Structure formats: C-alpha cells, structure tokens
C-alpha cells in the first residue's frame, strides 16, 4: 500500500492538472488507509486529505465550467494551476465583488491588459514567483476568506 504522504502528493498533483476524479480517488484511499504511524505528521496528512476532498467537492463544477471573465494570469503562474484553490477564490472574488462596481471594473480591465506580460516573466523568475505568492497573493486570499 502506498504511504499516506505519497497518496496526498498524488491527490495534489491530480487536482492541479484538473484530474479531479483521480484526485478524489487518492483522497478516498488516503482517508480509508490504515495509519502508518500515530505521529503528528501522518495525522496532518489525513487532515489535509479531508480538506482537499472537501475543496474538490465544493468546487468541482465551478472549476470544470468555463470562466466568464478571463484567466487569473499572475495567480495561475504563481500557484501553478488555473484550478488551484487560491485561484478559484480570487476568480470568485473578481466575479462577485470587483466586477460589481466601477473602480473594481477598472482594476480588472487594467489587470487583464498588463498581467499577461508579468505572468510570462514570472515563469522565468521562480524566486520572484514565490515572493509574490507568499507575500502578496496568500495575504489577499486570507483577507478574502475572512470577509
């Protein structure tokens, strides 16, 4: 039997590729697996697997349907997948909040005008990519979640 850590990594890998059925299968195996040990690391893997399964269930249809407002270029570049949970949160915020007022619409228009260039540059600079993700995007996602 595969270790809990391997199943967890496979689940993340599959979900980032948009292969949600495979990801869900890994999570279900993980949740039904006998614990390899009783240490905190394995319990953390199990809890992460439960959260991952919940995210997949909550957002499966939303991820699969085409996006109406365009891609989140910089977030997708930083998180590595258009289907990443954080990217979904940012797209939802764009659709439900930003696009409902004039200032938000202006910001989105400017973002889509200039962000493809920056997203392409981020692919070449992994250190900058990590910094933007850690110090900017993660904080924006946290702020959105607390509202």
ABEGO torsion letter per residue (X at the ends): XBBAAAAAAAAAAAAAAGBAAAAAAAAAAAAABBBABABAAAAAAAAAAAAAAAAAAAAAAAAABBBAAEBBAAAAAAAGBAABAAAAAAAAAAAAAAAABAAAAAAAAAAAAAAAAAAAAAAABAAAAAAAAAAAAAAAAAAAAAX
